[in-house]
Amino acid sequence: MSYNYTNRKLVIATKHRKEEALTDLLVQALGVHCIVPEGFDTDALGSFSGEVERSLSPLECARLKCRQAMELTGTSLSVASEGSFGPHPKLPWIAANEEVLLFTDAENQLDIPARVLSTETNYGQKSIDSRSQLQQFAEAHLFPSHALILKPAVDIFEPIFKGIQTQGALNRAYNHIKKTSGSVWVETDMRANFNPSRMKIIRACGEKLVQNLKSECPNCTAPGYMVRDRMAGLPCSSCGMPTSTAREWLYKCMVCQYEEWKANPEKETENPQYCPFCNP
């Protein structure tokens, strides 16, 4: 198998200008020529505003995007991203953005993922009753540098105004929906080209993907030798009892299946605040 990607075409499966966050990283790391498919409608697989519900997991959706983009362009290399938004899994009162990136090498039947979970997001949504509430939401969620979406309710999509980035457009959308529907629902537009905060997280995920691509298997030299599992039990720094934090990480090659357990490289003990014995 050859893992030399120099001068090969790689398609970035996007409709919302994610190539702006990823192209230079991929070119520098792999020596590829990045292209974007024309007329590629990723919204058909799910839209953040809810008109099309995503039926696949984020990783499955990214994999399908890669496959469809390669079919459209006749290439065998692709990268796709999929984002998810909601409460942080460990900090439920704080919003989070999870990004998944997938590199696909169809010739070698190789998929290499990367994942980033970040609280650096402006994600939010709310039912509002007045223009003053709308303005408060807009200011709190980085408008106008970050776009907004207005519709009658969370599950009502007619009419819907997306990509709102000026005060005039925001006022007109509010007046129209308030007059015709009575209720107004406002939410952040999480499409990458309308959300600089999300674009930064995609960039961070791209940097992590590059690290995974550069990590070669010590047995067969395939890229993507990375952490696939973790074993809990890192000792508490105070009482020495095991915690739920990973003590060891499992590195595994998805080509030859070579694997090895390594000690957690980030820390040797855990803070007592996360210890079920010191802080039950």
Secondary structure, 3 states (H helix, E strand, C coil): CCCCCCCCEEEEECCCCCHHHHHHHHHHHHCCEEECCCCCCHHHHCCCCCCCCCCCCHHHHHHHHHHHHHHHHCCCEEEEEEEEEEECCCCCCCEEEEEEEEEEECCCCEEEEEEEEECCCCCCEEEECCHHHHHHHHHHCCCCCCCEEEECECCECCCCEEEECCHHHHHHHHHHHHHHHCCEEEEECCCHHHCHHHHHHHHHHHHHHHHHHHCECCCCCCECCEEEEEEECCEECCCCCECCCEEEEEEECCCCCCEEEEECCCCCCECHHHCCCCCC
